[in-house]
């Protein structure tokens, strides 16, 4: 089950890179190394958080709920830190980066939520 999630995460990562390169307005940002690192970071974070939630499923319902809420909160706070750091550092394409990170955040969050729903149904 985890291997399938990793494959899905890789597919979402490739889609994020591809869509970034297809959109003419975003293509300048999509070719920056920081963009690839951001996508890789969210992919790894999603895999790690999903692993934590899957392990917590074996415990009580409260433990599972806490894990899901905790992962969501952690991901949101990290996103704010990433965006703020990029904006303060005055790197190029700041506005594009902010919108791009939001898109990546949404893409990996949707993947995570769908997978957690499948865990609930299966468990």
N, C-alpha and C positions, 0 to 999 in steps of 0.2 A: 504494500500500500504506500509506503514512504517513497519507494523508487518511482512510482507513478506521479507522486506529487513533485518530486524533483524534476522529472521530465516536463510536467506542466509548467513549473517555474522557469525552466530553460526556454520553453516556448514563449511564455509571456515576456521574458527578457529579450528574445530575438524580435518579437513583435514591437517592443518599445524602441529598440534600435532601428528597426526597419521603418516604422511610422515616422520616427524623428528624421530619418534621411529622406523620406518621400515628401514630407511637407516642406515646400520651398522656403517658407518663412523661418522654419526651425532648423534648416540644414546646417547653418553656421554653428549653432550650439551642438547639434547632434554629432559633430566631428571632433568635439573637444574631449580630451582624455578624462576630464572631470565628469563628463556625462556618462561615459562607459563605467567609471568607478561608482557613480551614483546608482546606476541600474544594477551593477553587481552587488553593491551594498544592500539594496532592497531585496534582491533575490536571496542572498545569504541570510538576511534578517528574517525573511518570511519563512525560510526552511527551518531556521532555529526556533522561531516562535511556534511554528506548527508542531515541531517535535515536542516542545514543552507542553503544549495544549494536549497532544495525543497522550503523553505520559500522565497528565493530570486527569484524564478521562477515567483512568483505572481507579481513582480515588472517589471521594464523595462528590455529590453534585455541586456543593459549595466550592470545593477545590477547583472543579472544572470551570465553573462560572467565574471565579476569581482569576483563573489563568487566561480566559478569553478576554475579560475586561482589562486585565493587566497588559496583555499583549497589544491590545488596541491603544491603550493609553501610552505605552512605551513607544509604539510606532509613531503616534501623533507628536509626542514630545521630541523625538529624534528628528522628525520632519521639520519641526519649527527650528530646532538647532541648526540643521543643515541649511535651511533657507536663510536664516539670519546670518550665519557665518559667511555664506556666499555673498549676501548683500553687503555686509560690512567690509568684506575684503575687496570690494570694488573690482571684481573680476569682470571680464566682458560678458555681454549678453545676459545681464542680470534678470531682466523681465522674462526673457525666454526660459531661463533656468527655473525661475519660480513656477511658471505655468507647466513646464516639463516635469518638475518634481511632483507637482500636484497630480499630473496624469499618471506618473509612475506609481505614486502612492495609491491612487484609486485602482489601478490595474492589479497591483499585488494584493490590495485589500479585498477586492472582489474574488480573486483566486483563493485567498485565505478563508473568506466567509463561506464560499461554496464548499470548500474542503471540510471545514468544521461542521457544516450542516450534514455532510455525508458521514462524518464521524459519529454524529449524534444519531442519525438514522441507523447506522450499522452497529452502534454500541448500545 
